[in-house]
Amino acid sequence: MDATRSGESGSGSMIRLEGVGKTYPDGTVAVHELDLDVARGEMVCLVGPSGCGKSTTLKMINRLIEPTAGRIWLDGQDVTDADPVELRRGIGYVIQQIGLFPHQRIEQNVMTVPLLYGESRSTARERAHELLATVGLEPEQYARKYPHELSGGQRQRVGVARALAANPPVLLMDEPFGAVDPIVRHRLQDEFRRLQAELDKTVVLVTHDIDEAIRMGDRVAVFATGGRLLQYATPAELLAHPADEQVADFVGAGGLRTLTVTRLREEDLEPLDGVATGDLGAAIDLDSSLEEALATMLRDDRPMVGVRRGAQFVGVLTPAGVHRALRASLR
């Protein structure tokens, strides 16, 4: 993506990298002149093969790794020369290994950051309980447990709660769901997406899984070996219009994966025309994906599915409507 070099963060950007690079003393280029902006409240996924620089990029944002070139902006402030410890206090950080303190109870793990900020124990405990409830872990059941008493998915939720404890505007996540089984991972992805929309955090998430990137990201940055950015686009744009064959091969452009990022539109629907809504079986919401619509249709073994906006039916979706919507998304 072309980036302006105006000397200030782009309009509406929470995070902006301008010409950021990382070259190690032996000459290895981990990240090559990266221009990237992340809008306020946006979730951006960094994806690519091993060794492509995506985790290095994430760690340069919070200065766990120092860039060798370029500037980094956070909420309009150039933080390239700022105190990295102070910088990290305003950024939540979640990693696959989670890093919970094994000798501390769950509530104590989440209380750690508020206590470091000088909160009283009672205030910190109240905040910890609120966050545990937010991530779907009822405090009455989980606050007094130790990490080893929780499943991998539950520990991952605690890691998210702890990252949110200081109410940071930015969350950096490195393979956050990689250590859990596929069913739990899918559920955690859905729950985190809901949580992110609710809390309006700006999120940068690193993953090697293109399905996760497409499912989670408002925009996806595809990296190549050597730390080069190949394409930065919405999931739908990425699948419909990959920048080159390398991107197309990596993302699996077109085909069934496009179903997951294509949303229903009213023009894809057929009118009810006297069809009794009780005969339609399960209904879906108008903002559902084509994947969800097709799955409902197949599960109910019906030639159409009712579509609602709120409590009101606005039409029916048939296989012809799915085909029409899919063709439109690939233009």
C-alpha positions in Angstrom: 0.0 0.0 0.0 1.3 3.5 -0.8 1.7 5.5 2.3 1.9 9.3 2.5 5.0 10.6 4.2 3.5 13.8 5.6 5.3 13.7 8.9 2.2 12.9 10.8 -0.2 10.0 11.3 -2.8 9.5 8.6 -6.3 10.8 9.3 -8.2 8.4 11.4 -5.2 6.1 11.9 -4.5 4.7 15.3 -1.3 2.9 14.2 0.9 4.0 11.3 4.1 2.5 10.1 6.1 4.6 7.6 9.1 3.0 5.9 9.6 0.7 8.9 12.3 -1.9 8.4 14.3 -4.4 10.4 17.7 -5.6 9.3 19.8 -7.7 11.6 23.6 -7.3 11.9 24.3 -10.3 9.7 22.4 -8.6 6.9 19.2 -10.6 7.2 16.2 -8.4 6.3 13.2 -9.3 8.4 11.0 -6.5 7.4 11.5 -4.4 4.3 10.3 -0.7 4.1 6.9 -1.4 5.5 4.1 1.2 5.1 1.0 0.2 7.0 -1.9 2.1 8.7 -4.5 0.7 11.0 -7.7 2.8 11.5 -9.1 3.4 14.9 -11.3 0.5 16.0 -10.2 -1.7 13.1 -8.9 -5.3 13.3 -6.0 -6.0 11.0 -4.6 -9.4 10.5 -1.0 -10.0 9.4 -0.6 -13.3 7.6 2.1 -15.0 5.6 4.5 -18.0 5.7 7.0 -18.6 8.5 9.8 -16.1 8.4 7.9 -13.4 6.5 8.3 -10.8 9.2 4.7 -10.6 10.5 5.6 -11.3 14.2 8.6 -8.9 13.9 6.3 -6.2 12.6 4.0 -6.7 15.6 6.9 -6.5 18.1 8.2 -3.4 16.5 4.9 -1.7 17.1 5.3 -2.0 20.9 9.2 -1.8 20.6 9.9 -5.3 21.8 12.0 -5.3 18.7 13.6 -2.0 17.7 13.2 -1.0 14.0 16.4 -0.1 12.1 14.5 2.2 9.7 11.3 4.2 9.5 8.9 5.8 12.0 6.0 4.4 14.1 3.0 6.5 15.0 0.5 5.7 17.7 -2.7 7.8 17.9 -0.9 10.7 16.1 2.2 10.6 18.2 5.6 9.5 16.9 6.7 6.8 19.4 9.9 5.7 17.6 12.0 7.5 20.1 9.7 7.3 23.1 10.4 5.3 26.2 9.4 1.8 25.2 8.3 0.8 28.7 5.9 3.8 28.8 4.7 2.9 25.3 3.9 -0.7 26.3 1.8 0.4 29.2 -0.8 1.7 26.7 -0.8 -1.4 24.5 -2.3 -4.8 25.4 -0.3 -7.8 24.3 -1.6 -11.3 23.9 0.6 -14.2 22.8 -0.1 -17.9 22.1 1.8 -19.1 25.2 -0.4 -16.7 27.3 2.2 -16.4 30.0 -0.1 -16.6 33.1 1.6 -16.7 36.4 1.0 -20.4 37.5 1.3 -19.7 41.2 -1.4 -17.0 41.2 -5.1 -17.4 41.0 -7.0 -16.2 37.9 -8.2 -13.0 39.5 -4.7 -12.2 40.7 -3.3 -12.7 37.1 -5.8 -10.2 35.7 -5.3 -7.8 38.6 -1.5 -7.5 37.9 -1.6 -4.5 35.5 -4.1 -2.4 37.5 -2.0 -2.9 40.6 1.1 -1.8 38.7 -0.8 1.4 37.8 -1.5 2.0 41.5 -5.1 0.9 41.8 -6.3 -0.3 45.2 -6.7 -4.1 45.5 -10.4 -3.7 45.8 -10.7 -1.7 42.6 -8.3 -4.0 40.8 -10.3 -7.0 41.9 -13.5 -5.5 40.8 -12.0 -4.7 37.4 -10.7 -8.2 37.1 -14.1 -9.7 37.8 -15.7 -7.4 35.3 -13.3 -8.5 32.6 -13.6 -12.2 33.4 -17.3 -11.8 32.9 -16.7 -9.9 29.7 -14.7 -12.8 28.2 -17.2 -15.4 29.3 -15.7 -16.6 32.5 -18.0 -16.1 35.4 -16.0 -14.8 38.3 -17.8 -16.9 40.9 -16.7 -20.0 39.1 -13.2 -19.1 37.8 -11.7 -16.1 39.8 -10.3 -18.3 42.5 -9.0 -21.1 40.3 -5.3 -21.5 39.3 -4.3 -21.6 35.6 -3.6 -25.4 35.6 -7.3 -25.9 36.5 -8.5 -24.3 33.3 -8.7 -25.6 29.7 -6.5 -24.1 27.0 -9.3 -22.0 25.7 -10.2 -20.7 29.1 -6.6 -19.7 29.8 -6.5 -17.9 26.5 -9.6 -15.9 27.6 -7.8 -15.0 30.8 -4.9 -13.8 28.7 -7.3 -11.5 26.8 -8.8 -10.2 30.0 -5.4 -9.4 31.4 -4.4 -7.5 28.3 -7.6 -5.5 28.6 -7.1 -4.8 32.3 -5.5 -1.4 31.8 -8.2 -0.5 29.2 -5.6 0.0 26.4 -6.8 1.5 23.1 -4.6 -1.0 21.2 -4.3 -4.7 21.4 -1.5 -6.7 19.7 -2.1 -10.4 19.4 0.5 -13.0 18.2 -1.1 -16.3 17.2 -3.6 -15.9 20.2 -5.7 -18.9 19.3 -3.1 -21.2 17.9 -2.8 -23.5 21.0 -6.4 -24.7 21.1 -8.3 -27.3 19.2 -10.2 -26.2 16.0 -13.7 -26.2 17.5 -12.7 -24.1 20.5 -10.6 -21.9 18.2 -13.6 -21.2 16.0 -15.7 -20.2 19.1 -12.9 -18.0 20.5 -12.6 -16.2 17.1 -16.4 -15.5 17.1 -16.4 -14.3 20.7 -13.3 -12.1 20.3 -14.8 -10.5 17.2 -17.9 -9.7 19.1 -15.8 -8.4 22.0 -13.7 -6.2 19.8 -16.8 -4.6 18.2 -18.3 -4.0 21.6 -15.1 -2.5 23.2 -14.0 -0.7 20.0 -10.3 -1.6 20.4 -7.8 -1.3 17.6 -6.3 -4.8 17.1 -3.4 -6.1 15.1 -3.4 -9.9 15.0 -0.7 -12.1 13.6 -1.7 -15.5 12.3 -0.3 -18.1 9.9 -3.9 -19.3 9.1 -5.5 -17.5 6.2 -8.9 -18.8 7.2 -8.5 -17.1 10.6 -7.3 -13.9 8.9 -10.2 -13.7 6.5 -12.7 -14.6 9.3 -11.3 -12.1 11.8 -9.8 -9.1 9.9 -11.4 -5.9 8.7 -8.3 -5.8 6.5 -5.6 -8.4 5.9 -1.9 -7.7 5.2 -0.3 -10.5 3.2 3.5 -10.8 3.7 6.1 -12.6 1.7 9.4 -14.1 2.8 11.9 -11.3 3.3 9.3 -9.0 5.1 7.7 -7.6 1.9 4.1 -6.6 2.0 2.4 -8.1 -1.0 -1.2 -6.8 -0.5 -3.2 -5.0 2.1 -7.0 -5.2 1.5 -10.3 -6.3 2.9 -10.9 -10.0 2.9 -13.4 -9.7 0.1 -11.0 -7.6 -2.1 -8.2 -10.0 -1.3 -10.2 -13.0 -2.5 -11.8 -11.4 -5.5 -8.8 -9.4 -6.7 -5.4 -10.8 -5.5 -2.5 -8.6 -6.4 -0.5 -11.4 -8.1 -0.2 -15.1 -8.4 1.7 -15.4 -5.1 -1.1 -13.8 -3.2 -3.7 -15.9 -5.1 -1.9 -19.1 -4.3 -1.6 -18.2 -0.6 -5.1 -17.0 0.0 -6.8 -19.5 -2.2 -8.6 -16.7 -4.1 -12.2 -17.4 -5.3 -14.0 -20.6 -4.6 -15.7 -21.6 -1.3 -13.6 -19.3 0.8 -15.3 -16.3 -0.8 -18.5 -17.5 0.8 -17.2 -16.7 4.2 -16.7 -13.0 3.5 -19.6 -12.2 1.2 -22.6 -10.7 3.0 -26.2 -10.9 1.8 -27.8 -8.0 0.1 -31.5 -7.3 -0.4 -31.0 -7.4 -4.2 -29.9 -11.1 -3.8 -33.3 -12.0 -2.3 -36.6 -13.1 -3.9 -39.8 -11.6 -2.7 -41.9 -13.5 -0.2 -44.8 -13.6 -2.7 -47.3 -15.1 -0.3 -44.9 -17.7 1.1 -45.9 -18.4 4.7 -43.0 -17.6 6.9 -43.8 -20.7 9.0 -42.9 -22.8 6.0 -39.4 -21.4 5.7 -37.8 -23.3 8.5 -34.8 -21.6 10.1 -34.3 -17.9 9.2 -31.1 -15.9 8.9 -30.3 -12.3 9.4 -29.7 -10.0 6.4 -26.1 -9.4 7.4 -25.3 -13.1 7.4 -22.5 -14.5 5.2 -23.3 -16.7 2.2 -21.5 -19.5 4.0 -24.0 -19.2 6.9 -26.9 -18.9 4.5 -25.9 -22.0 2.4 -25.2 -24.0 5.6 -28.7 -23.2 6.9 -30.3 -24.2 3.5 -28.4 -27.5 3.5 -29.1 -28.3 7.1 -32.8 -27.8 6.7 -32.9 -29.5 3.3 -35.1 -26.7 1.9 -34.9 -24.9 -1.5 -35.0 -21.5 0.2 -34.3 -19.8 3.5 -36.1 -16.8 5.0 -34.1 -13.6 5.6 -34.9 -11.1 8.3 -33.9 -7.6 9.2 -34.5 -7.6 12.9 -37.9 -9.2 13.5 -39.2 -8.5 10.0 -38.8 -10.8 7.0 -37.5 -9.0 4.0 -37.4 -11.9 1.5 -36.1 -15.4 0.8 -32.8 -16.6 -0.5 -32.7 -19.4 -3.0 -29.6 -21.2 -4.5 -29.9 -18.8 -7.5 -29.6 -15.9 -5.1 -26.4 -17.4 -3.6 -25.0 -17.9 -7.1 -25.9 -14.3 -8.0 -24.3 -12.9 -4.9 -21.1 -14.9 -5.3 -20.7 -13.8 -8.9 -21.2 -10.2 -7.9 -18.5 -10.5 -5.2 -15.9 -11.8 -7.6 -16.3 -8.9 -10.1 
